[in-house]
Amino acid sequence: MRRTRPLLAAACSLALATAGALSLGFSTAGTTAATAVAATGGKTAAAVEVRPDLHQVPGASFADPPTTAQCESSYQIACYGARQVEEAYGLPQLYQRGYQGQGQTIVIVDAFGSQTIRGDLAVFDKAYGLPDPQLSIIQPAGKVVYQDDWAGETTLDVEYAHAIAPKAKIVLVETPTDETEGTAGFPEIVKAEEYVIKHHLGGVISQSFSATEETFPSKGSLLGLRSAYIDAARAGVTVLAASGDNGATSQQLDGTDLYTYPVVGWPSSDPLVTGIGGTQLHLDAAGNHTTPDSAWSGSGGGVSSVFSRPWYQDGVRADTGGSRGVPDVSMSGACDGAVDVYQSSAGKPGRWELICGTSEATPEFAGIVALAEQYGHHRLGLINPALYRMSATKAPGVVPVTSGNNTATFTQGGKTYTVQGYSAKAGYSLVTGVGTVWAPSFVPELARAAR
């Protein structure tokens, strides 16, 4: 998630600890810098740097894709490669039946993009035996000046959307400004996404960014940026957005301090967008589950202060009250279970790094949507009504997540705060939505339900 300003990135770190809740501590030396702590199921782990665009384990740099055993030995956290993630969601069963995303296009929107993404993706594909996709790069909102500090988000998004739907086309939409908090960056994003929709460039749009609702100057200023999502709904385009990586809270306008009460981010809170939360996978070296998925303590979730409850959430009103609830569904995002990503920069050799967050979960779910589009031979459009119908009828492809929570405890300005979050449970919760997915069942179910 891009949730901190670039100038603060070097000071930010996320540490995995034994606490049962997401805990964020702040240093007051110079500029306040955020430190986050995520639950790891009883293990003490290495620090994870909060960069402008993602969470990354500092110093974790490998010449070859690291194994889970290597990560557990060196950094006390699990890490997973593309094939393990595929296996975890049962995707090989779909691939063997010919469903790999052929004929579908995933649109990925990222600030600044990456000038090395084509070469990085080629290395990633070779390492995991993946086919090279048709990758198009466009800049419809203006010329982009590449920034290495932001390239990791693009790399993560492209590589893991591709890992889930290996034969889907990818359109990378690079925008010329960053989106931190408030309206910054969103006018260019809206322009770029309207271009994508007008020119029919893809059936699903993946957005690994958000801004806390309270950081917008007014409710009207936020609502005035919704045109792309309105256009997408009319055009039958599915729009996804990451729910955030700070549990039940999120950044204030300075991009560093946290709200001391529950908040959520937009656009994941938009009723026309599918909010994607994060889970923690527990896998062996082959990608088999050793225990069921649990909620990631960093998974953004709660109720909107801007949008009222949409009709498709009427069945979960006990959780959402009269407000829009976030997220809608979840996939892998925990830092104890970070994914292997290959990244280089201009003039520097590439290395394998460990990255995590709902920025991971969102492009992964975009791949799932592309597979469902292929299966159903049609675009899915707004899938939220289908997700809640599938959950209500206990569709086999919707996997309940019943452990974990997103309570946030942090120190700020010399005081310690706890923002009470939400516990995962069968059915709907404000930490993982309706749950996670078992792709061999979920893909055909979604294709049939989203008509």
Order of alpha helices (4+ residues) and beta strands (2+ residues): beta-beta-beta-beta-beta-alpha-beta-alpha-alpha-beta-alpha-beta-alpha-beta-alpha-beta-beta-alpha-alpha-beta-beta-beta-beta-beta-alpha-beta-beta-beta-beta-alpha-alpha-beta-beta-beta-beta-alpha
